[in-house]
Amino acid sequence: MDSVRIDRWLNAVRLYKTRTLAQEACRGGHVKLNGRNAEPSAPVKIGDRIEAQAPRGPIVFDVIALADKRQAPPRARELYEDHSPPPPPREERVAPRARGAGRPTKADRRALRRLRGRGD
């Protein structure tokens, strides 16, 4: 196998849950192959660089191996070398409670409800 369609490869490495989502990402301009926008039928070869906006954030992959069927997660990680930027730190929406502090009081629950914008 010399090359694989990019939509099939993106599904095989589990970047998108379905091939249809991979095709839509390609058509929407969210996937670049070697710096150029990629159509769903664009051929992927070993050594290519893929940049995409995935559900988990921006990714940059160098293709190491080819596959056209969806792979198990450990096998899928062997198909690429990841050069993606680290994800941004998560924001905490609610102040953390001290471990072992017990259940929240009624006043605590009301304060949380106000913070979340749900009445009271």
C-alpha positions in Angstrom: 0.0 0.0 0.0 1.6 3.2 -1.2 -1.1 5.7 -0.1 -4.4 5.9 1.6 -7.2 8.5 1.4 -6.8 11.1 4.1 -10.3 10.7 5.4 -9.8 6.9 5.9 -6.4 7.5 7.6 -7.8 10.1 10.0 -10.5 7.6 11.0 -8.0 4.8 11.3 -5.8 6.8 13.8 -9.0 7.7 15.7 -8.7 11.4 15.3 -12.3 11.6 14.2 -15.0 9.1 15.4 -16.4 8.5 11.9 -15.1 8.7 8.4 -18.0 11.1 7.7 -16.7 13.5 10.3 -13.3 13.3 8.8 -14.7 14.1 5.4 -16.6 17.1 6.7 -13.4 18.4 8.4 -11.5 18.1 5.2 -14.3 19.9 3.2 -14.5 22.6 5.9 -10.8 23.4 5.5 -9.9 22.1 9.0 -7.3 19.6 7.7 -4.0 20.5 6.0 -1.7 18.0 4.2 1.8 19.2 3.9 0.7 22.8 4.4 -2.2 22.8 1.9 -5.9 22.3 2.4 -6.8 18.6 1.9 -9.8 17.2 0.1 -11.2 13.9 1.6 -9.7 11.9 -1.3 -6.2 13.4 -1.0 -3.6 10.6 -0.8 -1.5 10.3 2.4 2.0 8.8 2.1 4.6 7.9 4.8 6.5 11.1 5.8 3.6 13.5 5.2 2.6 16.1 7.8 -1.0 16.5 8.7 -2.3 19.5 10.6 -5.9 19.5 11.7 -8.5 21.1 14.1 -9.8 18.0 15.9 -12.5 17.9 18.6 -9.7 17.7 21.2 -7.9 20.8 19.8 -5.2 21.5 17.2 -3.0 18.5 16.2 0.1 18.1 14.1 1.0 14.5 13.0 3.9 13.1 10.9 2.7 9.9 9.2 4.8 6.9 10.1 2.6 4.1 8.8 -0.5 3.7 6.7 -3.9 2.0 7.6 -7.3 2.3 6.0 -9.3 0.5 8.7 -10.0 1.9 12.2 -7.3 0.6 14.6 -7.3 -0.1 18.3 -5.9 2.8 20.3 -2.4 1.3 21.0 -2.0 0.3 17.3 -3.4 3.7 16.1 -0.7 5.6 18.1 2.0 3.6 16.2 0.8 5.1 12.9 1.9 8.7 13.6 4.4 10.9 15.4 2.7 13.5 17.5 4.0 17.1 17.3 0.8 18.8 18.6 1.0 21.7 21.0 0.1 20.9 24.6 -3.6 21.4 25.4 -4.5 24.6 27.3 -5.0 24.1 31.1 -8.6 23.5 32.1 -10.5 26.1 33.9 -12.2 25.2 37.2 -15.8 26.4 37.2 -16.4 25.7 40.9 -14.2 26.2 43.8 -12.8 22.8 44.9 -14.0 21.5 48.3 -11.5 20.2 50.7 -11.2 16.5 50.7 -13.1 14.9 53.6 -15.1 18.1 54.2 -18.4 16.1 54.1 -21.5 17.0 52.2 -22.2 20.6 51.3 -24.5 22.5 53.6 -27.8 24.0 52.3 -26.0 27.4 52.2 -23.2 25.9 50.1 -25.7 24.3 47.7 -27.5 27.6 47.2 -24.2 29.4 46.6 -23.2 26.8 44.0 -26.6 27.2 42.4 -26.2 31.0 42.2 -22.7 30.6 40.8 -23.9 28.3 38.1 -26.7 30.7 37.3 -29.7 28.5 38.2 -31.9 30.5 40.4 -32.1 31.5 44.1 
